Amino acid sequence: MLCEIRVEGQMSRTMTEAFPELESCVVFGQTLLFGQVVDEAHLYGLLARFQSLGPHVVEMRRLAP
């Protein structure tokens, strides 16, 4: 499934590199990360990575199956 994750503020290059499977860009003061999420375990792994690194996730949504 294709997912989009919005993070508050602009993430550093080092921080976005912690998510190599996702593309990123900055939109209206938020960092937008998007890409294929293979399954539910992958999604939970991404969210755990966000939690451990500290950026505030504002929104996560599924864009396509």
Buried (B, 14 or more C-beta within 10 A) or exposed (E): EEBBBBBEEEBEEEBBEBBEEBEBEEEEEBBBBBBEBEEEEBBEBBEEEBEEEEBEBEEBEEEEE
